[in-house]
Amino acid sequence: MNIKSIGNKIKGNPRMTEGTVYSILVICGISHFLNDMIQSIIPSIYPIIKDKFGFSFAQIGIITLIFQMTSSILQPFTGLYADRHPRPYALSTGMCFTLTGLLLLAFAENYLLILLAVSIVGLGSSIFHPTASRVAQMASGGRKSLAQSIFQVGGNGGSALGPLLAAIIVLPFGQHSISWFALAALLAALIMVRLGAWYKARLAYIAVHKQHNPALNNDISKRSKYWALFILVMLVFSKYFYTSCITSYFTFFLIDKFGVSVQTSQLCLFVFLAAFAIGTVAGGMLGDKFGRKYVIWFSILGAAPFALAMPFANLAWTIIFTFLSGLIIASAFSSIVVYATDLMPDKVGLIAGIFFGLMFGLGGLGSAFFGWLADKTSIEFIFRVSALLPLLGIIAGFLPNTQKKK
């Protein structure tokens, strides 16, 4: 079927060209869930391969570095390529890389093969995120923040579930059981064929029926746009350095300060992760209704009072404050990505790649930094320091408005 016939196929079907295409957004979210679930398996197997091969902590750190390099740093470049040369079935291709890397990791018998395996998984992830984010915006029908949040919450769910599945499957049955997750990668690749078909049809329709899409930001100078992007980068830094402290060390904080069991601490961490998922969806809905600038401003700065109070509270209030800070701060990322693409609407893939790359990269750096600082000081001290980060949200007030009121 050629491009013109594909375009004609969806002509006259407004659900394919106008309005919010929820079926595509749900498929994007499920795909993101499966992709990030598979990704989160990798750190979970470190104890197994360390004991099996006798790796040092430095070697484990290099595995993380290689994985983060390929999954984070490559994303802006794959996003830029997606902007210039859209490839509808790149999503399935990326998942095939992930599938290959998983199988190689399951049966790797030396250090170099393990490094090669995680780099291939990372490459698959770097292809997936910018293109899938671009598809989600195309299916948004103008409700870009909501579309991005549906896409993002899938990834949050996958990241939360992955370690649990690793504990149930990989830890008891060993390295070879990683191959079982190839079924999830195969399922994701098949689902992404559906996304690719819709993406191809959408591109064909746009090519045949040129649409007038007035820029949201004609009155914003290039200098102001770059300044706004710098502010957004600083806000992503504050958000993901703070959340990396919670996700990596909250269980240790609860055990150290209140003497709770490991199981109880894990349940408390799940409360934060659940709040994070709820806040992601809520932030998308609010961003479309009230303006993305104001949601960004509130979601970073609004978490500060609860973050600052949490290290000084008793156990019950600690859980409540952590839930509220997670709920509020999670609402920022979808609005940040969409705000940035509003600034540069012709570079959606590039911008999505940059900010997803920052999300992964800064999360890893934040975890390493607070681990080092905890060794030098104490677990309680790093929570008092990290609580200052949401105060950086005050600079969101300097962002220009990209949404015009009707």
Secondary structure, DSSP 8 states (H G I E B T S, - for coil): --HHHHHHHHTT-HHHHSS--HHHHHHHHHHHHHHHHHHTHHHHTHHHHHHHHT--HHHHHHHHHHHHIIIIITHHHHHHHHHHS--TTHHHHHHHHHHHHHHHHHH--SHHHHHHHHHHHHHHHHHHHHHHHHHHHHTSTT-HHHHHHHHHHHHHHHHHHHHHHIIIIIHHH-GGGGGGGHHHHHHHHHHHHHHHHHHHHHHHHHHHS------S-TTS-HHHHHHHHHHHHHHHHHHHHHHHHHHHHHHHHHHHHH---HHHHHHHHHHHHHHHHHHHHHHHHHHHHH-HHHHHHHHHHTTHHHHHHGGGS-HHHHHHHHHHHHHHHTTHHHHHHHHHHHHSTT-HHHHHHHHHHHHHHHHHHHHHHHHHHHHHS-HHHHHHHHTTGGGGGGGGGGS---S---
